[in-house]
């Protein structure tokens, strides 16, 4: 004889899963400030780039931007 889980059982599991997810999401509020390291930048003028504007958060204006990502000499658009 097998017992079928009831709708109440699934509702209870959903609440527990939601609670656990929210519990771990709280760590985002405790994140430390980020200091950018200019040695990760490549190119001829990489050492002349001023990164101080990024110390207060993301200064990018909302919108759509074209981005190319290079991973192990492969390009992803």
PyMOL CGO cylinders between C-alpha atoms (Angstrom):
from pymol import cmd
from pymol.cgo import CYLINDER

trace = [
    CYLINDER, 0.00, 0.00, 0.00, 1.46, 3.35, -1.03, 0.3, 1, 1, 1, 1, 1, 1,
    CYLINDER, 1.46, 3.35, -1.03, 0.36, 6.65, 0.39, 0.3, 1, 1, 1, 1, 1, 1,
    CYLINDER, 0.36, 6.65, 0.39, -0.04, 9.46, -2.12, 0.3, 1, 1, 1, 1, 1, 1,
    CYLINDER, -0.04, 9.46, -2.12, 1.22, 12.88, -1.04, 0.3, 1, 1, 1, 1, 1, 1,
    CYLINDER, 1.22, 12.88, -1.04, -1.60, 15.33, -0.60, 0.3, 1, 1, 1, 1, 1, 1,
    CYLINDER, -1.60, 15.33, -0.60, -1.81, 18.88, -1.89, 0.3, 1, 1, 1, 1, 1, 1,
    CYLINDER, -1.81, 18.88, -1.89, -1.22, 20.10, 1.66, 0.3, 1, 1, 1, 1, 1, 1,
    CYLINDER, -1.22, 20.10, 1.66, 2.06, 18.13, 1.74, 0.3, 1, 1, 1, 1, 1, 1,
    CYLINDER, 2.06, 18.13, 1.74, 3.29, 19.82, -1.46, 0.3, 1, 1, 1, 1, 1, 1,
    CYLINDER, 3.29, 19.82, -1.46, 2.22, 23.21, -0.13, 0.3, 1, 1, 1, 1, 1, 1,
    CYLINDER, 2.22, 23.21, -0.13, 4.24, 22.57, 3.03, 0.3, 1, 1, 1, 1, 1, 1,
    CYLINDER, 4.24, 22.57, 3.03, 7.34, 21.60, 1.02, 0.3, 1, 1, 1, 1, 1, 1,
    CYLINDER, 7.34, 21.60, 1.02, 6.97, 24.72, -1.12, 0.3, 1, 1, 1, 1, 1, 1,
    CYLINDER, 6.97, 24.72, -1.12, 6.91, 26.90, 1.98, 0.3, 1, 1, 1, 1, 1, 1,
    CYLINDER, 6.91, 26.90, 1.98, 10.00, 25.20, 3.41, 0.3, 1, 1, 1, 1, 1, 1,
    CYLINDER, 10.00, 25.20, 3.41, 11.88, 25.57, 0.10, 0.3, 1, 1, 1, 1, 1, 1,
    CYLINDER, 11.88, 25.57, 0.10, 10.91, 29.25, -0.14, 0.3, 1, 1, 1, 1, 1, 1,
    CYLINDER, 10.91, 29.25, -0.14, 12.05, 29.88, 3.42, 0.3, 1, 1, 1, 1, 1, 1,
    CYLINDER, 12.05, 29.88, 3.42, 15.42, 28.21, 2.76, 0.3, 1, 1, 1, 1, 1, 1,
    CYLINDER, 15.42, 28.21, 2.76, 15.93, 30.22, -0.43, 0.3, 1, 1, 1, 1, 1, 1,
    CYLINDER, 15.93, 30.22, -0.43, 15.14, 33.50, 1.34, 0.3, 1, 1, 1, 1, 1, 1,
    CYLINDER, 15.14, 33.50, 1.34, 17.42, 32.56, 4.21, 0.3, 1, 1, 1, 1, 1, 1,
    CYLINDER, 17.42, 32.56, 4.21, 20.42, 32.23, 1.89, 0.3, 1, 1, 1, 1, 1, 1,
    CYLINDER, 20.42, 32.23, 1.89, 19.52, 35.33, -0.18, 0.3, 1, 1, 1, 1, 1, 1,
    CYLINDER, 19.52, 35.33, -0.18, 20.05, 37.50, 2.88, 0.3, 1, 1, 1, 1, 1, 1,
    CYLINDER, 20.05, 37.50, 2.88, 23.83, 37.17, 2.46, 0.3, 1, 1, 1, 1, 1, 1,
    CYLINDER, 23.83, 37.17, 2.46, 23.70, 39.61, -0.49, 0.3, 1, 1, 1, 1, 1, 1,
    CYLINDER, 23.70, 39.61, -0.49, 22.96, 42.44, 1.92, 0.3, 1, 1, 1, 1, 1, 1,
    CYLINDER, 22.96, 42.44, 1.92, 26.15, 41.69, 3.85, 0.3, 1, 1, 1, 1, 1, 1,
    CYLINDER, 26.15, 41.69, 3.85, 28.51, 41.87, 0.88, 0.3, 1, 1, 1, 1, 1, 1,
    CYLINDER, 28.51, 41.87, 0.88, 31.68, 43.86, 1.33, 0.3, 1, 1, 1, 1, 1, 1,
    CYLINDER, 31.68, 43.86, 1.33, 32.67, 46.77, -0.87, 0.3, 1, 1, 1, 1, 1, 1,
    CYLINDER, 32.67, 46.77, -0.87, 34.57, 45.82, -3.98, 0.3, 1, 1, 1, 1, 1, 1,
    CYLINDER, 34.57, 45.82, -3.98, 37.89, 47.37, -4.91, 0.3, 1, 1, 1, 1, 1, 1,
    CYLINDER, 37.89, 47.37, -4.91, 38.78, 46.87, -8.56, 0.3, 1, 1, 1, 1, 1, 1,
    CYLINDER, 38.78, 46.87, -8.56, 42.26, 45.72, -9.47, 0.3, 1, 1, 1, 1, 1, 1,
    CYLINDER, 42.26, 45.72, -9.47, 43.62, 47.45, -12.57, 0.3, 1, 1, 1, 1, 1, 1,
    CYLINDER, 43.62, 47.45, -12.57, 46.08, 44.59, -13.23, 0.3, 1, 1, 1, 1, 1, 1,
    CYLINDER, 46.08, 44.59, -13.23, 43.22, 42.52, -14.69, 0.3, 1, 1, 1, 1, 1, 1,
    CYLINDER, 43.22, 42.52, -14.69, 42.75, 45.03, -17.52, 0.3, 1, 1, 1, 1, 1, 1,
    CYLINDER, 42.75, 45.03, -17.52, 44.54, 44.40, -20.80, 0.3, 1, 1, 1, 1, 1, 1,
    CYLINDER, 44.54, 44.40, -20.80, 45.61, 46.74, -23.55, 0.3, 1, 1, 1, 1, 1, 1,
    CYLINDER, 45.61, 46.74, -23.55, 48.01, 49.60, -24.17, 0.3, 1, 1, 1, 1, 1, 1,
    CYLINDER, 48.01, 49.60, -24.17, 46.21, 52.17, -21.99, 0.3, 1, 1, 1, 1, 1, 1,
    CYLINDER, 46.21, 52.17, -21.99, 45.05, 49.76, -19.27, 0.3, 1, 1, 1, 1, 1, 1,
    CYLINDER, 45.05, 49.76, -19.27, 47.17, 51.41, -16.59, 0.3, 1, 1, 1, 1, 1, 1,
    CYLINDER, 47.17, 51.41, -16.59, 45.72, 54.86, -17.42, 0.3, 1, 1, 1, 1, 1, 1,
    CYLINDER, 45.72, 54.86, -17.42, 42.07, 53.89, -16.90, 0.3, 1, 1, 1, 1, 1, 1,
    CYLINDER, 42.07, 53.89, -16.90, 40.41, 55.54, -13.87, 0.3, 1, 1, 1, 1, 1, 1,
    CYLINDER, 40.41, 55.54, -13.87, 38.37, 52.92, -11.99, 0.3, 1, 1, 1, 1, 1, 1,
    CYLINDER, 38.37, 52.92, -11.99, 37.39, 55.14, -9.05, 0.3, 1, 1, 1, 1, 1, 1,
    CYLINDER, 37.39, 55.14, -9.05, 33.85, 55.62, -10.38, 0.3, 1, 1, 1, 1, 1, 1,
    CYLINDER, 33.85, 55.62, -10.38, 33.15, 51.91, -9.81, 0.3, 1, 1, 1, 1, 1, 1,
    CYLINDER, 33.15, 51.91, -9.81, 33.95, 52.07, -6.09, 0.3, 1, 1, 1, 1, 1, 1,
    CYLINDER, 33.95, 52.07, -6.09, 30.46, 53.44, -5.29, 0.3, 1, 1, 1, 1, 1, 1,
    CYLINDER, 30.46, 53.44, -5.29, 28.50, 50.82, -7.23, 0.3, 1, 1, 1, 1, 1, 1,
    CYLINDER, 28.50, 50.82, -7.23, 27.56, 50.29, -10.85, 0.3, 1, 1, 1, 1, 1, 1,
    CYLINDER, 27.56, 50.29, -10.85, 27.70, 53.61, -12.75, 0.3, 1, 1, 1, 1, 1, 1,
    CYLINDER, 27.70, 53.61, -12.75, 26.28, 52.14, -15.97, 0.3, 1, 1, 1, 1, 1, 1,
    CYLINDER, 26.28, 52.14, -15.97, 23.08, 53.71, -17.20, 0.3, 1, 1, 1, 1, 1, 1,
    CYLINDER, 23.08, 53.71, -17.20, 20.26, 51.17, -17.65, 0.3, 1, 1, 1, 1, 1, 1,
    CYLINDER, 20.26, 51.17, -17.65, 19.83, 50.07, -21.24, 0.3, 1, 1, 1, 1, 1, 1,
    CYLINDER, 19.83, 50.07, -21.24, 20.91, 47.51, -23.78, 0.3, 1, 1, 1, 1, 1, 1,
    CYLINDER, 20.91, 47.51, -23.78, 24.62, 47.10, -24.51, 0.3, 1, 1, 1, 1, 1, 1,
    CYLINDER, 24.62, 47.10, -24.51, 26.58, 44.92, -26.94, 0.3, 1, 1, 1, 1, 1, 1,
    CYLINDER, 26.58, 44.92, -26.94, 29.03, 42.68, -25.10, 0.3, 1, 1, 1, 1, 1, 1,
    CYLINDER, 29.03, 42.68, -25.10, 31.68, 40.24, -26.30, 0.3, 1, 1, 1, 1, 1, 1,
    CYLINDER, 31.68, 40.24, -26.30, 32.98, 37.65, -23.86, 0.3, 1, 1, 1, 1, 1, 1,
    CYLINDER, 32.98, 37.65, -23.86, 36.26, 35.84, -24.47, 0.3, 1, 1, 1, 1, 1, 1,
    CYLINDER, 36.26, 35.84, -24.47, 36.81, 32.49, -22.73, 0.3, 1, 1, 1, 1, 1, 1,
    CYLINDER, 36.81, 32.49, -22.73, 39.91, 30.47, -23.61, 0.3, 1, 1, 1, 1, 1, 1,
    CYLINDER, 39.91, 30.47, -23.61, 40.33, 32.32, -26.91, 0.3, 1, 1, 1, 1, 1, 1,
    CYLINDER, 40.33, 32.32, -26.91, 36.70, 31.62, -27.89, 0.3, 1, 1, 1, 1, 1, 1,
    CYLINDER, 36.70, 31.62, -27.89, 34.31, 34.50, -28.48, 0.3, 1, 1, 1, 1, 1, 1,
    CYLINDER, 34.31, 34.50, -28.48, 30.72, 34.51, -27.18, 0.3, 1, 1, 1, 1, 1, 1,
    CYLINDER, 30.72, 34.51, -27.18, 28.27, 37.25, -28.19, 0.3, 1, 1, 1, 1, 1, 1,
]
cmd.load_cgo(trace, "trace")
